[in-house]
Amino acid sequence: MAHNTQPIRNERDRTRRVLSQTFLNDPGALGRVVRAAAPGRGDLVLEVGAGDGRLTRRLAEAAGRVVAYEVDPAFATALAVPENVAVRHQDFLTARPPREPFAVVGNIPYALTAPIVQWCLRAPALTSATLVTQLEYARKRTGDYGRWSRLTVATWPEFHWGLYGRISRRAFRPVPRVDSGILRLSRRPAPLVPGRARAAYRSFVDLGFGGGGGSLHASLRQRYPARKVDGAFRAARLDMSTVVGHVWPEQWLLLFRLLGAPPGLGLAKRGG
């Protein structure tokens, strides 16, 4: 009955394309992802897209409990996992975040990177998210190009964004077109901007990235006196012509403390 094998293979190929499935099967790369996530024996880990379970089983060895989400029924029903793993045949993005502290780990579909990252950022009890993404995305979000994105700057008071290595595209099956990066979001033990000033900080960042004045310096001068903006730029060691994307998150925090922060909040002066 060999004539039946081709349609079945094509169906699986189509499923992989629809679900953006690329499986990380290099043992060394899998180990690097788990080391970057660094789960503890008592930790709860949510895995995004369990696939064939290779990363799932590695996580189960290091973590206390793993909840593995897999939307493809062919994999969700066939996963062979240890007792400390619960498999959910469900789209991760529809899951309700746990109330207890938890981490997220996953070799995620490239096409769903932005909504998965947003899900993580909105989860109140999330401690960290270690995600295998397109290398370009990971570099963009962590300042590795020498530029900083609006999302990174806006969330920097609560989350540290780090690039924990590069994974060759050859480590995946099927082989994607580009290399991947290990992106880790870590919630800070104490936010660098107090909760009651968070909205003001985000508004400040939106103003700066809005480009209404043609540069960061000019944009800030739309709201704040020129003398104060000039002084803040000198304190932050910034040239008046600095492109907004070249301003470090630490410099944003200093600019906000000097210009936009409500008085008496005692903002942290360092952004590391």
Sequence and secondary structure as in RCSB ss.txt:
>XXXX:A:sequence
MAHNTQPIRNERDRTRRVLSQTFLNDPGALGRVVRAAAPGRGDLVLEVGAGDGRLTRRLAEAAGRVVAYEVDPAF
ATALAVPENVAVRHQDFLTARPPREPFAVVGNIPYALTAPIVQWCLRAPALTSATLVTQLEYARKRTGDYGRWSR
LTVATWPEFHWGLYGRISRRAFRPVPRVDSGILRLSRRPAPLVPGRARAAYRSFVDLGFGGGGGSLHASLRQRYP
ARKVDGAFRAARLDMSTVVGHVWPEQWLLLFRLLGAPPGLGLAKRGG
>XXXX:A:secstr
 GGGHHHHHHHHHHHHHHTT  EE  HHHHHHHHHHH   TT EEEEE  TTSHHHHHHHHHSSEEEEE   HHH
HTT    TTEEEE S GGGS   SS EEEEEE  GGGHHHHHHHHHH TTEEEEEEEEEHHHHHHHTTTTS   H
HHHHHTTTEEEEEEEEE GGGEES  SS EEEEEEEE SS SS GGGHHHHHHHHHHHHT TTSSHHHHHHTTS 
HHHHHHHHHHTT  TT  GGGS HHHHHHHIIIIIS TT    S   
